[in-house]
Amino acid sequence: MFRRRTDTATEEPPQPPEESKTVGKGRPTPKRSESEKRNRQPITAPRNRKEAYRQVRERQAGDRQKSRQGQARGEQRYLLKRDKGPVRQLARDFVDSRRTFGEFFMYLTILVVVLSMIAPVVVRIYLQTFGLPVMLVVIIGESLYISGRVKKLARERYPDESTQGVALYASTRSMQIRRLRMPQARLKPGQKAEV
């Protein structure tokens, strides 16, 4: 019952053809001394803790500088989360391609404050009564216009992307001084954005 049958022929496993065998890697194995010489690098470990901290600070400062420059150029990998994506890029280009009243708001506010200190009493009363309130109404109206246009444009060009928060993003950017905007403006006033 548990005996082996001898009448069946034993079959050998099939051998792969001779031509498919790999001969070798095609180059001689390097000697250990050559391999170690190639991998050897000078030791750059700091001598003490103070030097280690200095090296870490220098490396971090270099990384921050590189990140800041990348952010200023508008490179996607360096941008903050609020600035990433094609919708935000569209909003930046829309705002940067035109002059806005909001970007001059700080200058005008300083001018109104200085004039209200040195001007005659009648001019001061008019400035305090009408100057800042009129500027605020103009800026709010312009912000509403820009935010509505950007949101509509973003929905048309990028229907699959989320437009949440893009209106506020565009209106706050329009109130920043042009030179201080981050990421920096790619377009000059009057230039058209490339689609």
GROMACS elastic network, one bead per residue, 0.5 to 0.9 nm:
[ bonds ]
;  ai    aj funct       b0    kb
    1     4     6  0.85676   500
    5     8     6  0.66453   500
    6     9     6  0.75583   500
    6    10     6  0.89639   500
   11    14     6  0.88584   500
   12    15     6  0.85762   500
   15    18     6  0.85485   500
   16    19     6  0.85046   500
   16    20     6  0.71808   500
   16    21     6  0.78876   500
   17    20     6  0.59279   500
   17    21     6  0.75280   500
   18    21     6  0.59084   500
   19    22     6  0.81825   500
   22    25     6  0.81467   500
   23    26     6  0.79195   500
   24    27     6  0.78271   500
   25    28     6  0.78818   500
   25    29     6  0.89081   500
   27    30     6  0.87850   500
   29    32     6  0.89942   500
   30    33     6  0.83323   500
   30    34     6  0.64967   500
   30    35     6  0.65076   500
   31    34     6  0.53504   500
   31    35     6  0.63583   500
   31    36     6  0.87431   500
   32    35     6  0.50875   500
   32    36     6  0.61105   500
   32    37     6  0.84983   500
   33    36     6  0.51879   500
   33    37     6  0.60646   500
   33    38     6  0.86375   500
   34    37     6  0.50709   500
   34    38     6  0.62268   500
   34    39     6  0.87472   500
   35    38     6  0.51962   500
   35    39     6  0.63370   500
   35    40     6  0.86657   500
   36    39     6  0.51203   500
   36    40     6  0.59776   500
   37    40     6  0.52320   500
   37    41     6  0.86053   500
   38    41     6  0.82791   500
   41    44     6  0.87454   500
   43    46     6  0.89573   500
   44    47     6  0.89513   500
   45    48     6  0.88358   500
   45    52     6  0.79340   500
   46    49     6  0.73294   500
   46    50     6  0.85195   500
   46    51     6  0.57410   500
   46    52     6  0.52959   500
   46    55     6  0.80902   500
   47    50     6  0.84684   500
   47    51     6  0.66470   500
   47    52     6  0.76030   500
   48    51     6  0.55370   500
   48    52     6  0.63864   500
   48    53     6  0.89418   500
   49    53     6  0.62338   500
   49    54     6  0.85936   500
   50    53     6  0.52385   500
   50    54     6  0.62690   500
   50    55     6  0.87631   500
   51    55     6  0.61917   500
   51    56     6  0.86314   500
   52    55     6  0.51631   500
   52    56     6  0.62485   500
   52    57     6  0.86660   500
   53    56     6  0.50599   500
   53    57     6  0.61063   500
   53    58     6  0.85591   500
   54    57     6  0.51405   500
   54    58     6  0.61580   500
   54    59     6  0.86132   500
   55    58     6  0.51143   500
   55    59     6  0.61370   500
   55    60     6  0.85737   500
   56    59     6  0.51340   500
   56    60     6  0.60992   500
   56    61     6  0.85057   500
   57    60     6  0.50983   500
   57    61     6  0.59843   500
   57    62     6  0.85110   500
   58    61     6  0.50735   500
   58    62     6  0.61378   500
   58    63     6  0.86149   500
   59    62     6  0.51046   500
   59    63     6  0.62144   500
   59    64     6  0.86572   500
   60    64     6  0.60995   500
   60    65     6  0.85289   500
   61    64     6  0.50779   500
   61    65     6  0.61091   500
   61    66     6  0.85690   500
   62    65     6  0.50991   500
   62    66     6  0.61390   500
   62    67     6  0.85425   500
   63    66     6  0.51054   500
   63    67     6  0.60752   500
   63    68     6  0.85465   500
   64    68     6  0.60136   500
   64    69     6  0.85679   500
   65    68     6  0.50648   500
   65    69     6  0.61826   500
   65    70     6  0.85366   500
   66    69     6  0.52348   500
   66    70     6  0.61374   500
   66    71     6  0.85350   500
   66    78     6  0.88086   500
   67    70     6  0.50596   500
   67    71     6  0.60095   500
   67    72     6  0.85542   500
   67    77     6  0.89794   500
   67    78     6  0.56825   500
   67    79     6  0.83293   500
   68    71     6  0.50317   500
   68    72     6  0.61426   500
   68    73     6  0.86808   500
   68    78     6  0.77217   500
   68    79     6  0.89410   500
   69    72     6  0.50666   500
   69    73     6  0.62848   500
   69    74     6  0.86367   500
   69    75     6  0.89799   500
   69    78     6  0.86231   500
   70    73     6  0.51545   500
   70    74     6  0.62029   500
   70    75     6  0.54156   500
   70    76     6  0.83028   500
   70    77     6  0.80738   500
   70    78     6  0.55711   500
   70    79     6  0.75759   500
   70   183     6  0.87694   500
   71    75     6  0.59656   500
   71    76     6  0.78501   500
   71    77     6  0.83619   500
   71    78     6  0.52042   500
   71    79     6  0.51700   500
   71    80     6  0.79253   500
   71   182     6  0.71945   500
   71   183     6  0.56753   500
   71   184     6  0.81932   500
   72    75     6  0.78546   500
   72    78     6  0.89115   500
   72    79     6  0.85271   500
   72   181     6  0.86058   500
   72   182     6  0.58596   500
   72   184     6  0.51815   500
   72   185     6  0.86517   500
   73   182     6  0.87801   500
   73   183     6  0.63341   500
   73   184     6  0.64271   500
   73   185     6  0.86454   500
   73   186     6  0.82188   500
   74    77     6  0.87272   500
   74    78     6  0.75563   500
   74    79     6  0.66141   500
   74    83     6  0.87226   500
   74    89     6  0.88033   500
   74   182     6  0.82607   500
   74   183     6  0.53621   500
   74   184     6  0.71266   500
   74   185     6  0.88137   500
   74   186     6  0.84642   500
   75    78     6  0.57118   500
   75    79     6  0.64060   500
   75   183     6  0.88430   500
   76    79     6  0.52853   500
   76    80     6  0.84957   500
   76    83     6  0.83818   500
   76    84     6  0.61872   500
   76    85     6  0.76744   500
   77    80     6  0.84281   500
   77    84     6  0.83946   500
   79    82     6  0.79511   500
   79    83     6  0.58820   500
   79    84     6  0.60020   500
   79   183     6  0.78792   500
   80    83     6  0.54063   500
   80    84     6  0.64772   500
   81    84     6  0.53854   500
   81    85     6  0.85917   500
   82    85     6  0.86451   500
   82    88     6  0.79149   500
   82   169     6  0.83830   500
   83    88     6  0.58153   500
   83    89     6  0.74193   500
   83    92     6  0.89583   500
   83   169     6  0.87783   500
   83   182     6  0.89823   500
   83   183     6  0.80269   500
   84    87     6  0.81589   500
   84    88     6  0.63050   500
   84    89     6  0.74192   500
   85    88     6  0.55937   500
   85    89     6  0.63980   500
   85    90     6  0.88072   500
   85   161     6  0.87009   500
   86    90     6  0.60819   500
   86    91     6  0.86380   500
   86   154     6  0.89034   500
   86   158     6  0.79757   500
   86   161     6  0.82689   500
   87    90     6  0.50641   500
   87    91     6  0.63180   500
   87    92     6  0.87612   500
   87   150     6  0.89758   500
   87   151     6  0.89817   500
   87   154     6  0.59705   500
   87   155     6  0.88575   500
   87   157     6  0.86487   500
   87   158     6  0.70729   500
   87   161     6  0.71917   500
   87   162     6  0.78405   500
   87   163     6  0.68750   500
   87   166     6  0.73291   500
   88    92     6  0.61994   500
   88    93     6  0.85871   500
   88   154     6  0.88407   500
   88   163     6  0.86434   500
   88   166     6  0.65261   500
   88   169     6  0.77596   500
   88   170     6  0.81298   500
   89    92     6  0.51055   500
   89    93     6  0.61435   500
   89    94     6  0.85160   500
   90    93     6  0.51404   500
   90    94     6  0.60392   500
   90    95     6  0.86405   500
   90   150     6  0.78067   500
   90   153     6  0.84387   500
   90   154     6  0.71742   500
   90   193     6  0.80974   500
   90   195     6  0.89469   500
   91    94     6  0.50970   500
   91    95     6  0.62285   500
   91    96     6  0.84896   500
   91   147     6  0.87755   500
   91   150     6  0.59359   500
   91   151     6  0.83557   500
   91   153     6  0.88629   500
   91   154     6  0.78942   500
   91   166     6  0.70028   500
   91   167     6  0.81680   500
   91   169     6  0.75720   500
   91   170     6  0.54981   500
   91   173     6  0.87956   500
   92    95     6  0.53026   500
   92    96     6  0.59133   500
   92    97     6  0.84315   500
   92   169     6  0.85467   500
   92   170     6  0.66693   500
   92   173     6  0.74058   500
   92   174     6  0.87980   500
   92   183     6  0.85734   500
   92   185     6  0.73291   500
   92   186     6  0.84671   500
   93    96     6  0.50825   500
   93    97     6  0.59051   500
   93    98     6  0.89828   500
   93   185     6  0.73721   500
   93   186     6  0.70311   500
   93   187     6  0.65020   500
   93   192     6  0.83710   500
   93   193     6  0.61212   500
   94    97     6  0.54894   500
   94    98     6  0.72834   500
   94   146     6  0.85274   500
   94   149     6  0.89883   500
   94   150     6  0.71245   500
   94   170     6  0.81834   500
   94   187     6  0.88926   500
   94   192     6  0.84392   500
   94   193     6  0.72329   500
   95    98     6  0.59733   500
   95    99     6  0.78972   500
   95   100     6  0.79168   500
   95   146     6  0.76330   500
   95   150     6  0.86197   500
   95   170     6  0.65910   500
   95   171     6  0.82087   500
   95   173     6  0.71201   500
   95   174     6  0.58750   500
   95   185     6  0.89251   500
   95   189     6  0.89184   500
   96    99     6  0.73822   500
   96   100     6  0.88186   500
   96   173     6  0.85825   500
   96   174     6  0.77637   500
   96   178     6  0.79101   500
   96   185     6  0.58050   500
   96   186     6  0.73643   500
   96   187     6  0.58007   500
   96   188     6  0.65271   500
   96   189     6  0.63829   500
   96   190     6  0.88630   500
   96   191     6  0.87235   500
   97   185     6  0.84961   500
   97   186     6  0.85742   500
   97   187     6  0.54870   500
   97   188     6  0.56101   500
   97   190     6  0.54553   500
   97   191     6  0.54565   500
   97   192     6  0.64877   500
   97   193     6  0.73430   500
   98   187     6  0.88246   500
   98   188     6  0.75619   500
   98   190     6  0.57562   500
   98   191     6  0.78913   500
   99   102     6  0.87170   500
   99   103     6  0.77339   500
   99   174     6  0.85618   500
   99   189     6  0.58854   500
   99   190     6  0.81573   500
  100   103     6  0.57595   500
  100   104     6  0.75146   500
  100   139     6  0.86894   500
  100   142     6  0.77945   500
  100   174     6  0.63115   500
  100   175     6  0.75902   500
  101   104     6  0.55897   500
  101   105     6  0.65500   500
  101   135     6  0.87031   500
  101   138     6  0.77205   500
  101   139     6  0.64497   500
  101   142     6  0.75612   500
  101   174     6  0.81582   500
  101   175     6  0.76767   500
  102   106     6  0.80854   500
  102   135     6  0.89177   500
  102   138     6  0.85418   500
  102   139     6  0.56321   500
  102   140     6  0.87862   500
  102   142     6  0.78650   500
  102   143     6  0.81020   500
  102   171     6  0.88937   500
  102   172     6  0.88796   500
  102   173     6  0.89511   500
  102   174     6  0.59079   500
  102   176     6  0.70019   500
  102   177     6  0.81031   500
  103   106     6  0.72990   500
  103   107     6  0.84554   500
  103   173     6  0.85757   500
  103   174     6  0.61866   500
  103   176     6  0.51787   500
  103   178     6  0.65637   500
  104   107     6  0.53773   500
  104   108     6  0.61739   500
  104   109     6  0.86044   500
  104   175     6  0.78139   500
  104   176     6  0.83752   500
  104   177     6  0.69360   500
  105   108     6  0.51278   500
  105   109     6  0.60076   500
  105   110     6  0.86624   500
  105   135     6  0.75940   500
  105   136     6  0.86981   500
  105   139     6  0.80294   500
  105   175     6  0.73010   500
  105   176     6  0.87149   500
  105   177     6  0.85794   500
  106   109     6  0.50924   500
  106   110     6  0.63142   500
  106   111     6  0.86340   500
  106   175     6  0.89017   500
  106   176     6  0.88535   500
  106   177     6  0.80790   500
  107   110     6  0.52869   500
  107   111     6  0.62529   500
  107   112     6  0.87394   500
  108   112     6  0.61129   500
  108   113     6  0.86092   500
  108   132     6  0.88973   500
  108   135     6  0.85300   500
  109   112     6  0.51045   500
  109   113     6  0.62062   500
  109   114     6  0.86329   500
  109   131     6  0.87483   500
  109   132     6  0.72349   500
  109   135     6  0.86687   500
  110   113     6  0.51307   500
  110   114     6  0.61406   500
  110   115     6  0.85273   500
  111   114     6  0.52093   500
  111   115     6  0.60459   500
  111   116     6  0.84540   500
  112   115     6  0.51414   500
  112   116     6  0.59765   500
  112   117     6  0.86934   500
  112   124     6  0.89845   500
  112   127     6  0.67817   500
  112   128     6  0.82797   500
  112   131     6  0.69931   500
  112   132     6  0.76432   500
  113   116     6  0.51334   500
  113   117     6  0.64904   500
  113   127     6  0.87025   500
  113   128     6  0.88493   500
  114   117     6  0.52716   500
  114   118     6  0.64459   500
  114   119     6  0.82742   500
  115   118     6  0.52541   500
  115   119     6  0.52525   500
  115   120     6  0.88191   500
  115   123     6  0.82679   500
  115   124     6  0.72848   500
  115   127     6  0.81030   500
  116   119     6  0.56113   500
  116   120     6  0.80710   500
  116   121     6  0.83079   500
  116   123     6  0.73235   500
  116   125     6  0.80437   500
  116   127     6  0.66036   500
  116   128     6  0.73607   500
  117   120     6  0.84748   500
  117   124     6  0.74752   500
  118   121     6  0.89818   500
  118   124     6  0.84409   500
  119   122     6  0.81334   500
  119   123     6  0.60524   500
  119   124     6  0.61279   500
  120   123     6  0.55051   500
  120   124     6  0.62800   500
  120   125     6  0.88787   500
  121   124     6  0.50121   500
  121   125     6  0.62678   500
  121   126     6  0.87952   500
  122   125     6  0.52973   500
  122   126     6  0.64980   500
  122   127     6  0.87625   500
  123   126     6  0.51581   500
  123   127     6  0.60829   500
  123   128     6  0.85847   500
  124   127     6  0.50678   500
  124   128     6  0.60564   500
  124   129     6  0.83451   500
  125   128     6  0.52693   500
  125   129     6  0.59306   500
  125   130     6  0.83457   500
  126   129     6  0.50648   500
  126   130     6  0.56708   500
  126   131     6  0.69561   500
  127   130     6  0.53838   500
  127   132     6  0.72227   500
  128   131     6  0.57613   500
  128   132     6  0.67160   500
  128   133     6  0.82489   500
  129   132     6  0.75512   500
  129   133     6  0.72707   500
  129   134     6  0.89399   500
  130   133     6  0.55805   500
  130   134     6  0.57210   500
  130   135     6  0.83861   500
  131   134     6  0.56075   500
  131   135     6  0.63771   500
  131   136     6  0.88371   500
  132   135     6  0.50463   500
  132   136     6  0.61044   500
  132   137     6  0.86516   500
  133   136     6  0.50991   500
  133   137     6  0.62264   500
  133   138     6  0.86750   500
  134   137     6  0.51629   500
  134   138     6  0.62365   500
  134   139     6  0.86501   500
  135   138     6  0.51667   500
  135   139     6  0.61416   500
  135   140     6  0.86008   500
  136   139     6  0.51079   500
  136   140     6  0.60520   500
  136   141     6  0.84944   500
  137   140     6  0.52123   500
  137   141     6  0.61097   500
  137   142     6  0.85489   500
  138   141     6  0.51777   500
  138   142     6  0.60962   500
  138   143     6  0.85694   500
  139   142     6  0.50692   500
  139   143     6  0.60364   500
  139   144     6  0.86054   500
  139   175     6  0.80768   500
  140   143     6  0.50647   500
  140   144     6  0.62200   500
  140   145     6  0.86547   500
  140   171     6  0.89866   500
  141   144     6  0.52243   500
  141   145     6  0.62710   500
  141   146     6  0.87139   500
  142   145     6  0.50757   500
  142   146     6  0.61419   500
  142   147     6  0.85437   500
  142   171     6  0.82515   500
  142   174     6  0.88760   500
  143   146     6  0.51468   500
  143   147     6  0.59893   500
  143   148     6  0.84717   500
  143   167     6  0.87531   500
  143   168     6  0.85279   500
  143   170     6  0.80575   500
  143   172     6  0.78735   500
  143   174     6  0.73390   500
  143   175     6  0.81965   500
  144   147     6  0.52217   500
  144   148     6  0.61072   500
  144   149     6  0.86040   500
  144   167     6  0.83594   500
  144   171     6  0.73554   500
  145   148     6  0.53105   500
  145   149     6  0.62163   500
  145   150     6  0.86423   500
  145   171     6  0.87719   500
  146   149     6  0.51989   500
  146   150     6  0.60551   500
  146   151     6  0.85160   500
  146   167     6  0.76355   500
  146   170     6  0.69254   500
  146   171     6  0.62938   500
  146   174     6  0.81481   500
  147   150     6  0.52360   500
  147   151     6  0.60908   500
  147   152     6  0.85841   500
  147   166     6  0.75173   500
  147   168     6  0.65658   500
  147   169     6  0.81237   500
  147   170     6  0.59400   500
  147   171     6  0.57010   500
  148   151     6  0.52716   500
  148   152     6  0.61863   500
  148   153     6  0.85710   500
  148   167     6  0.66834   500
  149   152     6  0.52213   500
  149   153     6  0.60552   500
  149   154     6  0.85013   500
  149   167     6  0.85118   500
  150   153     6  0.50738   500
  150   154     6  0.59539   500
  150   155     6  0.85555   500
  150   166     6  0.74518   500
  150   167     6  0.64734   500
  150   170     6  0.71471   500
  151   154     6  0.51130   500
  151   155     6  0.62319   500
  151   156     6  0.87132   500
  151   163     6  0.67117   500
  151   164     6  0.88353   500
  151   166     6  0.65867   500
  151   167     6  0.58552   500
  152   155     6  0.52458   500
  152   156     6  0.63553   500
  152   157     6  0.88121   500
  153   156     6  0.51338   500
  153   157     6  0.61558   500
  153   158     6  0.82699   500
  154   157     6  0.52937   500
  154   158     6  0.55395   500
  154   159     6  0.73252   500
  154   161     6  0.83142   500
  154   162     6  0.88785   500
  154   163     6  0.67845   500
  154   166     6  0.85039   500
  155   158     6  0.54575   500
  155   160     6  0.82014   500
  155   161     6  0.79462   500
  155   162     6  0.84912   500
  155   163     6  0.70750   500
  156   159     6  0.59575   500
  157   195     6  0.88108   500
  158   161     6  0.54636   500
  158   162     6  0.82702   500
  158   163     6  0.86731   500
  159   162     6  0.79099   500
  159   163     6  0.88092   500
  162   165     6  0.87831   500
  162   166     6  0.87693   500
  163   166     6  0.55540   500
  163   167     6  0.79990   500
  164   167     6  0.77432   500
  165   168     6  0.55390   500
  165   169     6  0.61877   500
  165   170     6  0.87797   500
  166   170     6  0.60739   500
  166   171     6  0.85804   500
  167   170     6  0.52758   500
  167   171     6  0.62454   500
  167   172     6  0.86622   500
  168   171     6  0.51457   500
  168   172     6  0.60581   500
  168   173     6  0.84489   500
  169   172     6  0.54278   500
  169   173     6  0.61945   500
  169   174     6  0.87033   500
  170   173     6  0.51402   500
  170   174     6  0.61974   500
  170   175     6  0.89226   500
  171   174     6  0.50855   500
  171   175     6  0.66487   500
  172   175     6  0.52702   500
  172   176     6  0.67173   500
  173   176     6  0.52824   500
  173   177     6  0.84571   500
  173   178     6  0.87307   500
  173   181     6  0.72149   500
  173   182     6  0.89300   500
  174   177     6  0.80698   500
  174   178     6  0.84187   500
  175   178     6  0.87029   500
  176   179     6  0.84343   500
  176   180     6  0.69049   500
  176   181     6  0.62755   500
  177   180     6  0.54599   500
  177   181     6  0.65027   500
  178   181     6  0.54908   500
  178   184     6  0.80112   500
  178   185     6  0.73554   500
  179   182     6  0.86638   500
  179   184     6  0.73733   500
  179   185     6  0.81349   500
  180   183     6  0.88111   500
  180   184     6  0.75099   500
  181   184     6  0.53028   500
  181   185     6  0.69075   500
  182   185     6  0.76806   500
  183   186     6  0.85614   500
  185   188     6  0.72767   500
  187   190     6  0.81229   500
  187   191     6  0.59221   500
  187   192     6  0.76132   500
  187   193     6  0.73318   500
  188   191     6  0.56054   500
  188   192     6  0.87526   500
  189   192     6  0.86193   500
